[in-house]
Amino acid sequence: MKWINNIGKNIPLHYHLYFWITYFSINVIRWGSYFGDYFYSFKSNLVEFSLHIILAYFTLYYLLPKYIISGKYKIFILFFSSLLVLVYFIRTGLNYLLVSHNIWPEALNNQKAYTINHFIAVTFGEIYVIALVSGIKLTTDWLIEKTRLEKLKKEKLKTELQLLKSQIRPHFFFNTLNNLYALTLEKSDMAPELVLKLSDVMEFVIYDSKKNQISLGEEIKYINNYIAIEKIRFKNRVSEHITYDKSLINTQIPPLLFLAFVENSFKHGLVNQEKINIVINFNKTEDNRLLFKISNNYILQEKNHNKKHGMGINNIKRRLTLLYQNNFELNINPSNNIFTVELIIPLQDLPYDTKN
């Protein structure tokens, strides 16, 4: 009798109770109005619904899982047909003994019980109830499974997003610590400044980057700190210019969304050249989207041309796809020794919930 324990598994038992009470009440009112005798309707439906419930649940929770799912269709048909015959005789007998000797009052031309017509009418009625209940259960199971799969998908995407965020170039910290070590050996006045900037960056990566969204102002502050550390490392080889639309300062965006492009500028912009000039701009497009643009000078190396974007760019492309699906634009344009990246994202909530 383990199948009985499955009845309230997906759908709480009180919902089953609400359904049967509602269905029973509708039937009592319907046939009571038809016969002009509500007490008769109540008694006959009480007998019939007791059998409806037993047959429906036995079919849904025992016969279907045991025989249909396992492909034993012939056994199911035989078993189910036998049940219909048994229910017909029990229902007819109980109606005769407990309700009325007029077993089939709604029939035309004084049709009698225990005939082919009466058997067909009763069994089709039972099949109708089972089909109705099955449809409700299967639809509910499908919705529950759909919700479960969507939740799993969101959890998978959220996990992947966290992993992608955690892959922000760890060598940056190692390089910075090495530079800090060198500055302390030289007793440089820049060492304390580097410690403070590195502390700000680490606080952002460890704490703020775990958030689902931060303000654009926080992201710009992090980028400024990042560039400041690189300027300490590379001294007078780096110059930058950052501008932004002040109306966007509180706009909520995913954290660490633009860092890969800034890192990429340093990685490739300082190869085989003495100085790098980075220009960063945050603006609003005419259709009310956020436009991020970064450009830097560089010297193209043919042998690395196909690898110039690095893992950081592939990382950010994957994050953008997970966050915005196809609702973003990313244009990467190396031209005339100027490497330009333009990213356009919507100023709105993410397509799905990524809350922790």
MOSULMO-V986839 format. One record per residue. N is the residue number from 1. OMEGA is omega in whole degrees, 0 to 359 (none if undefined). Layout:
((N/OMEGA) (N/OMEGA))
This chain:
((1/181) (2/183) (3/179) (4/181) (5/182) (6/186) (7/181) (8/187) (9/181) (10/181) (11/181) (12/186) (13/182) (14/175) (15/174) (16/181) (17/179) (18/182) (19/185) (20/177) (21/179) (22/182) (23/179) (24/181) (25/179) (26/181) (27/179) (28/180) (29/182) (30/183) (31/175) (32/177) (33/182) (34/182) (35/186) (36/183) (37/185) (38/179) (39/176) (40/181) (41/180) (42/182) (43/182) (44/179) (45/178) (46/177) (47/186) (48/183) (49/175) (50/178) (51/177) (52/185) (53/180) (54/183) (55/182) (56/183) (57/178) (58/179) (59/185) (60/189) (61/178) (62/186) (63/182) (64/179) (65/186) (66/188) (67/182) (68/182) (69/179) (70/176) (71/180) (72/188) (73/181) (74/179) (75/179) (76/181) (77/179) (78/181) (79/183) (80/179) (81/179) (82/178) (83/179) (84/179) (85/180) (86/181) (87/180) (88/183) (89/179) (90/182) (91/180) (92/180) (93/180) (94/177) (95/181) (96/184) (97/190) (98/188) (99/184) (100/175) (101/175) (102/189) (103/188) (104/186) (105/182) (106/182) (107/176) (108/174) (109/174) (110/177) (111/184) (112/177) (113/179) (114/173) (115/180) (116/182) (117/180) (118/178) (119/180) (120/181) (121/182) (122/183) (123/177) (124/176) (125/178) (126/179) (127/179) (128/180) (129/180) (130/179) (131/179) (132/181) (133/179) (134/179) (135/179) (136/182) (137/181) (138/177) (139/179) (140/178) (141/179) (142/179) (143/179) (144/179) (145/178) (146/178) (147/180) (148/180) (149/178) (150/178) (151/177) (152/179) (153/179) (154/179) (155/179) (156/180) (157/180) (158/178) (159/180) (160/178) (161/178) (162/179) (163/180) (164/178) (165/182) (166/182) (167/178) (168/185) (169/178) (170/181) (171/177) (172/180) (173/180) (174/179) (175/181) (176/178) (177/177) (178/178) (179/177) (180/178) (181/180) (182/180) (183/179) (184/177) (185/179) (186/185) (187/182) (188/176) (189/181) (190/183) (191/178) (192/179) (193/179) (194/179) (195/180) (196/180) (197/179) (198/177) (199/178) (200/181) (201/181) (202/177) (203/180) (204/184) (205/185) (206/187) (207/187) (208/182) (209/178) (210/179) (211/178) (212/180) (213/174) (214/178) (215/177) (216/178) (217/177) (218/179) (219/179) (220/178) (221/179) (222/179) (223/178) (224/179) (225/179) (226/180) (227/179) (228/177) (229/179) (230/179) (231/176) (232/180) (233/186) (234/175) (235/187) (236/180) (237/186) (238/169) (239/183) (240/177) (241/182) (242/175) (243/179) (244/175) (245/185) (246/179) (247/181) (248/191) (249/180) (250/177) (251/181) (252/180) (253/173) (254/182) (255/176) (256/183) (257/187) (258/187) (259/183) (260/180) (261/177) (262/177) (263/181) (264/180) (265/179) (266/184) (267/185) (268/182) (269/182) (270/178) (271/175) (272/173) (273/188) (274/186) (275/176) (276/177) (277/183) (278/178) (279/182) (280/180) (281/173) (282/183) (283/179) (284/179) (285/181) (286/179) (287/172) (288/173) (289/181) (290/178) (291/174) (292/180) (293/178) (294/178) (295/178) (296/175) (297/179) (298/175) (299/184) (300/174) (301/187) (302/185) (303/179) (304/185) (305/183) (306/181) (307/190) (308/182) (309/178) (310/180) (311/181) (312/180) (313/177) (314/177) (315/184) (316/177) (317/179) (318/178) (319/180) (320/179) (321/179) (322/183) (323/190) (324/184) (325/179) (326/185) (327/174) (328/178) (329/178) (330/180) (331/179) (332/189) (333/172) (334/184) (335/177) (336/179) (337/173) (338/180) (339/185) (340/175) (341/175) (342/178) (343/178) (344/179) (345/180) (346/174) (347/183) (348/179) (349/178) (350/182) (351/178) (352/184) (353/177) (354/182) (355/178) (356/none))
